[in-house]
């Protein structure tokens, strides 16, 4: 013969079952005109700002270093040299014309 009682699954009290159907509200209400930005967005903006600052500082440092390294040296291209020579010739022609006009 069986020694113990028949095991039966227990049911929750009826008043708890009614509360289970209720939905819990959110912790805060979102407003359409003032949405909350994610944390990721804030970190991305800070990272972009740091990158821009880094780039500008690096460019400025590179310009300063190049200026010091090439001080007194000017490396002009072929076209720039031709323009410089052209302007030099024009200046000489103007000087020679001015001196001959004064002599007359």
C-alpha positions as CSV (number, residue, x, y, z in Angstrom):
1,X,0.0,0.0,0.0
2,X,1.0,3.6,-0.6
3,X,2.7,5.2,2.3
4,X,2.2,8.9,1.7
5,X,-0.3,11.4,0.3
6,X,-0.6,12.0,-3.4
7,X,1.6,15.0,-4.5
8,X,-0.4,17.9,-6.0
9,X,1.0,21.0,-7.7
10,X,0.3,24.0,-5.6
11,X,-1.6,26.9,-7.1
12,X,-0.8,30.5,-6.4
13,X,-3.4,32.4,-4.4
14,X,-6.2,33.9,-6.5
15,X,-5.3,37.5,-5.6
16,X,-1.8,37.2,-7.0
17,X,-3.0,35.8,-10.3
18,X,-5.0,39.0,-11.0
19,X,-2.0,41.2,-10.4
20,X,0.0,39.2,-13.0
21,X,-2.2,40.5,-15.8
22,X,-1.3,44.2,-15.1
23,X,1.6,45.6,-17.1
24,X,4.3,47.4,-15.4
25,X,4.8,51.0,-16.5
26,X,8.1,52.4,-17.8
27,X,10.5,54.0,-15.3
28,X,10.2,57.3,-17.2
29,X,8.1,58.7,-19.9
30,X,9.8,59.7,-23.1
31,X,8.7,63.0,-24.6
32,X,8.7,63.4,-28.3
33,X,10.1,67.0,-28.1
34,X,13.0,66.0,-25.7
35,X,14.2,62.5,-26.6
36,X,17.0,61.1,-24.5
37,X,20.2,60.5,-26.4
38,X,22.1,57.3,-25.9
39,X,25.4,57.1,-24.1
40,X,27.0,55.9,-27.3
41,X,26.1,59.1,-29.1
42,X,27.8,61.3,-26.4
43,X,31.0,59.2,-26.6
44,X,31.0,59.3,-30.4
45,X,30.7,63.1,-30.4
46,X,33.6,63.4,-27.8
47,X,35.7,61.0,-29.9
48,X,35.1,63.0,-33.1
49,X,36.0,66.3,-31.3
50,X,39.3,64.7,-30.1
51,X,40.1,63.5,-33.6
52,X,39.6,67.0,-35.1
53,X,41.8,68.5,-32.4
54,X,44.5,65.9,-33.0
55,X,44.5,66.5,-36.7
56,X,44.8,70.3,-36.4
57,X,47.6,70.0,-33.9
58,X,49.4,67.5,-36.0
59,X,49.1,69.7,-39.1
60,X,50.4,72.8,-37.3
61,X,53.3,70.9,-35.8
62,X,54.2,69.5,-39.2
63,X,54.1,73.0,-40.7
64,X,56.3,74.3,-38.0
65,X,58.8,71.5,-38.3
66,X,58.9,71.9,-42.1
67,X,59.4,75.6,-41.8
68,X,62.4,75.1,-39.4
69,X,63.9,72.3,-41.6
70,X,63.6,74.2,-44.9
71,X,64.5,77.6,-43.5
72,X,66.3,79.5,-46.2
73,X,65.5,76.8,-48.8
74,X,62.7,77.3,-51.3
75,X,61.9,74.4,-53.6
76,X,59.9,75.9,-56.5
77,X,58.4,73.9,-59.3
78,X,59.4,74.5,-63.0
79,X,56.3,76.6,-63.6
80,X,56.9,78.7,-60.5
81,X,60.5,79.3,-61.5
82,X,59.4,80.4,-65.0
83,X,56.9,82.8,-63.5
84,X,59.5,84.2,-61.1
85,X,62.0,84.7,-64.0
86,X,59.3,86.4,-66.1
87,X,58.5,88.9,-63.3
88,X,62.2,89.6,-62.9
89,X,62.6,90.4,-66.6
90,X,59.5,92.6,-66.5
91,X,60.9,94.5,-63.5
92,X,64.3,95.0,-65.3
93,X,62.5,96.3,-68.4
94,X,60.5,98.7,-66.4
95,X,63.6,100.0,-64.6
96,X,65.5,100.4,-67.9
97,X,62.5,102.3,-69.5
98,X,62.2,104.5,-66.4
99,X,65.9,105.4,-66.5
100,X,65.9,106.2,-70.3
101,X,62.8,108.4,-70.0
102,X,64.5,110.4,-67.2
103,X,67.5,110.9,-69.3
104,X,65.5,112.5,-72.1
